[in-house]
């Protein structure tokens, strides 16, 4: 039987999600038994460009070359997965107020610097995406499930609960009861509440849970005394996801 073709690509990113895929180790070797991965810059020298049964794209399109590559991948692929928060939501770069972009570029690089970057946007701003693997970085169990389901011609089911419920399952102390901010109640689960389980707040990198009450979250943060920090607390991922609604 002819092997399936998988392409793994990166745009503007830190490659953290691709490193997570490498952490599949033995499971990745089993995947290689049924599929060829002719393109994966992080792991091997590309041998061909398409067509693909499945393409995984990490990163945010932040240049004309990135956008061109994303469109080319879409044309060559039966199915496309957005890999991680940068591809899914635009990542941390998308949190930047575009009105301040020129100001920051001048302050950091000087007046003579000519930027070739474009505004950071999620992949869906340029191409159709079939499925998403969430997080910053992605969760290995979710990645494995989504990839296997697709290769078995199944429709992957996304997480059906919030990070807040995953936190309760792990008996973590609620940060809100400590008067500390957390995006867990409005963030889609699947990450196993990894940040709160390690003493950090949830930043919302999984994206918004279905029917998330963002307005109530903002009000609660203000009541807790974070009125001047709401944008900072919710701006990294939540506001980007909300803007796509």
Secondary structure in CASP SS format (residue, H / E / C, confidence):
PFRMAT SS
TARGET T0000
AUTHOR 0000-0000-0000
METHOD secondary structure of the structure
MODEL  1
X C 1.00
X C 1.00
X C 1.00
X E 1.00
X E 1.00
X E 1.00
X E 1.00
X E 1.00
X E 1.00
X E 1.00
X C 1.00
X E 1.00
X C 1.00
X C 1.00
X C 1.00
X H 1.00
X H 1.00
X H 1.00
X H 1.00
X H 1.00
X H 1.00
X H 1.00
X C 1.00
X C 1.00
X C 1.00
X H 1.00
X H 1.00
X H 1.00
X H 1.00
X H 1.00
X H 1.00
X H 1.00
X H 1.00
X H 1.00
X E 1.00
X E 1.00
X E 1.00
X E 1.00
X E 1.00
X E 1.00
X C 1.00
X C 1.00
X C 1.00
X C 1.00
X C 1.00
X C 1.00
X C 1.00
X C 1.00
X C 1.00
X C 1.00
X C 1.00
X E 1.00
X E 1.00
X E 1.00
X E 1.00
X E 1.00
X E 1.00
X E 1.00
X C 1.00
X E 1.00
X E 1.00
X E 1.00
X E 1.00
X H 1.00
X H 1.00
X H 1.00
X H 1.00
X H 1.00
X H 1.00
X H 1.00
X H 1.00
X H 1.00
X H 1.00
X H 1.00
X H 1.00
X H 1.00
X E 1.00
X E 1.00
X E 1.00
X E 1.00
X E 1.00
X E 1.00
X E 1.00
X C 1.00
X H 1.00
X H 1.00
X H 1.00
X H 1.00
X H 1.00
X C 1.00
X C 1.00
X H 1.00
X H 1.00
X H 1.00
X H 1.00
X C 1.00
X C 1.00
X H 1.00
X H 1.00
X H 1.00
X H 1.00
X H 1.00
X H 1.00
X H 1.00
X H 1.00
X H 1.00
X H 1.00
X H 1.00
X H 1.00
X C 1.00
X C 1.00
X C 1.00
X C 1.00
X C 1.00
X C 1.00
X C 1.00
X E 1.00
X E 1.00
X E 1.00
X E 1.00
X E 1.00
X C 1.00
X H 1.00
X H 1.00
X H 1.00
X C 1.00
X C 1.00
X C 1.00
X C 1.00
X C 1.00
X E 1.00
X E 1.00
X E 1.00
X C 1.00
X E 1.00
X C 1.00
X C 1.00
X E 1.00
X C 1.00
X H 1.00
X H 1.00
X H 1.00
X H 1.00
X H 1.00
X H 1.00
X H 1.00
X H 1.00
X H 1.00
X H 1.00
X H 1.00
X H 1.00
X C 1.00
X C 1.00
X C 1.00
X C 1.00
X C 1.00
X C 1.00
X C 1.00
X C 1.00
X C 1.00
X C 1.00
X E 1.00
X H 1.00
X H 1.00
X H 1.00
X H 1.00
X H 1.00
X H 1.00
X H 1.00
X C 1.00
X C 1.00
X C 1.00
X C 1.00
X C 1.00
X C 1.00
X H 1.00
X H 1.00
X H 1.00
X C 1.00
X C 1.00
X C 1.00
X C 1.00
X C 1.00
X H 1.00
X H 1.00
X H 1.00
X E 1.00
X E 1.00
X C 1.00
X C 1.00
X C 1.00
X C 1.00
X C 1.00
X C 1.00
X C 1.00
X H 1.00
X H 1.00
X H 1.00
X C 1.00
X C 1.00
X C 1.00
X C 1.00
X C 1.00
X C 1.00
X C 1.00
X C 1.00
X C 1.00
X E 1.00
X C 1.00
X C 1.00
X C 1.00
X C 1.00
X C 1.00
X H 1.00
X H 1.00
X H 1.00
X H 1.00
X H 1.00
X H 1.00
X H 1.00
X H 1.00
X H 1.00
X H 1.00
X C 1.00
X C 1.00
X C 1.00
X H 1.00
X H 1.00
X H 1.00
X H 1.00
X H 1.00
X H 1.00
X H 1.00
X H 1.00
X H 1.00
X C 1.00
X C 1.00
X H 1.00
X H 1.00
X H 1.00
X H 1.00
X H 1.00
X H 1.00
X C 1.00
X C 1.00
END
